């Protein structure tokens, strides 16, 4: 039956099959990114409201959810900033650039892990967290202060009147080092 079809019909059938396959692949990838098909991401417990910042927080349902890979920071340098009253440890091979002002009005401290990585950034503002609106967050603690956590990639901490956002960026292979930095944060 298909052997006698015109070249246009064969081309049409192939295009339809490619479109269906592409759509299914896209849906599967979206599910993986959301953590649904293979349950690559841990399930979390019920949502609660954080009245201080009107954010929805997912509280972890079990201790296993809290397990994460953290780099050893014992040989790292310590950075101290009196402007925002934060201290943290960082890899001695990395460079810290001075605070600059972003287009959006945030003060930005960049931590440069080297040429093959994107910079880790800390955003500071007296108005809001950087790019966290609408993202699914979990409750966390950073430097003894309640914080918002987006998949161990983005942390929001409100210390006094200052909103600090710690952003790993796109260098996901640095996640253990970023977690080490986050766990070393202390507020003055």
C-alpha positions in Angstrom: 0.0 0.0 0.0 2.7 2.5 1.0 4.9 1.3 -2.0 2.4 2.7 -4.5 2.1 6.1 -2.7 3.4 9.3 -4.4 6.6 10.9 -3.2 4.5 13.8 -1.8 2.4 11.4 0.3 5.5 9.6 1.6 7.1 12.9 2.5 3.9 14.0 4.3 3.7 10.7 6.3 7.4 11.1 7.3 6.9 14.7 8.4 3.8 13.8 10.4 5.8 11.0 12.1 8.7 13.4 12.9 6.2 15.9 14.3 4.6 13.3 16.6 8.0 12.0 17.7 9.3 15.6 18.3 6.2 16.4 20.3 6.6 13.3 22.5 10.3 14.0 23.0 9.5 17.6 24.0 6.9 16.5 26.5 9.2 13.9 28.0 12.0 16.4 28.3 9.7 18.9 30.0 8.7 16.1 32.4 12.3 15.3 33.2 13.1 19.0 33.9 10.1 19.1 36.3 11.3 15.8 37.8 8.2 13.7 37.0 9.0 10.7 34.7 11.8 9.0 36.6 11.3 10.9 39.8 14.9 12.2 39.5 14.0 15.0 42.0 13.0 14.1 45.5 9.3 14.4 46.5 8.6 17.1 49.0 5.9 17.5 51.6 3.1 19.9 51.9 3.4 23.6 50.9 3.2 26.3 53.5 3.2 30.0 53.2 6.1 32.2 54.3 4.2 35.2 55.7 7.4 37.3 55.7 7.9 37.3 52.0 4.6 35.8 50.6 6.5 32.9 49.0 5.2 29.4 48.8 7.7 27.0 50.4 7.8 23.2 50.1 8.9 21.6 53.4 10.9 18.4 52.9 9.0 15.3 53.9 12.0 13.2 54.9 15.7 13.5 55.9 16.8 11.9 52.6 15.5 15.0 50.7 18.1 17.1 52.6 21.1 15.0 51.5 23.2 16.9 49.1 26.8 16.8 47.8 29.0 19.4 49.6 32.6 20.2 48.8 35.2 20.1 51.7 35.8 23.8 52.5 38.5 23.3 55.2 41.3 24.6 52.9 39.3 27.4 51.4 39.9 31.2 51.8 37.4 33.3 53.7 35.7 36.4 52.2 34.4 39.0 54.6 32.1 41.9 53.5 31.3 44.7 55.9 28.9 46.4 53.4 26.3 43.6 53.7 27.7 41.9 56.8 28.4 38.5 55.2 31.3 36.1 55.4 31.8 32.9 53.4 34.5 30.5 52.2 35.5 30.1 48.6 37.9 27.9 46.6 41.3 29.5 46.7 41.6 29.1 42.9 38.6 31.4 42.4 38.7 35.2 42.2 36.2 37.6 43.8 35.3 40.7 41.8 34.2 43.9 43.6 30.5 44.8 44.0 29.0 46.4 40.9 25.5 47.7 40.1 23.4 45.7 37.7 21.0 47.1 35.1 18.1 46.1 37.4 19.5 48.1 40.3 20.9 45.2 42.3 24.4 45.3 43.8 26.3 42.2 42.4 29.3 40.4 43.8 30.8 38.0 41.3 32.8 34.9 42.2 34.9 33.8 39.2 35.7 30.1 39.2 37.7 30.3 36.0 37.3 30.6 32.3 35.3 27.4 31.6 32.6 28.3 34.1 29.9 30.9 34.5 30.4 33.2 37.5 28.6 32.6 40.8 26.8 35.8 41.8 25.4 37.3 45.0 22.8 39.9 44.4 21.8 42.4 47.1 18.8 44.7 47.2 16.6 46.5 49.7 13.5 45.7 47.6 13.4 42.0 46.6 15.3 38.8 45.8 16.8 38.5 42.3 14.7 36.4 39.8 13.0 34.2 42.5 9.4 35.4 41.9 7.2 32.5 40.9 9.9 29.8 41.3 9.1 26.7 43.4 11.1 27.2 46.6 11.8 25.1 49.7 12.6 26.3 53.2 16.3 26.3 54.1 18.7 27.8 56.5 21.7 29.9 55.4 24.1 31.2 58.1 21.5 30.5 60.8 18.8 32.6 59.0 15.7 31.3 57.3 16.1 31.2 53.6 14.4 30.2 50.3 16.0 27.5 48.2 15.4 26.7 44.6 16.9 23.2 43.9 20.2 24.1 45.7 21.0 26.4 42.8 19.5 29.7 44.0 19.1 30.8 47.6 17.3 33.9 48.9 18.1 35.2 52.4 16.5 38.3 54.0 18.9 39.7 56.6 17.5 42.8 58.2 16.4 45.1 55.4 18.6 43.4 52.8 17.5 40.7 50.3 20.5 38.6 49.3 20.3 36.1 46.4 23.0 33.5 46.0 23.0 32.3 42.4 25.1 29.4 41.1 24.1 30.2 37.5 24.6 27.7 34.7 27.7 25.9 36.0 25.9 22.9 37.4 29.1 20.9 37.8 30.1 23.4 40.5 27.0 22.5 42.6 29.1 20.8 45.4 31.4 23.8 45.7 28.4 26.2 45.6 26.8 24.1 48.4 30.1 24.4 50.4 30.1 28.1 49.9 26.4 28.3 51.1 27.0 26.2 54.1 30.0 28.4 55.1 28.0 31.7 55.1 27.9 33.6 58.3 26.3 36.9 59.0 28.0 39.6 61.1 
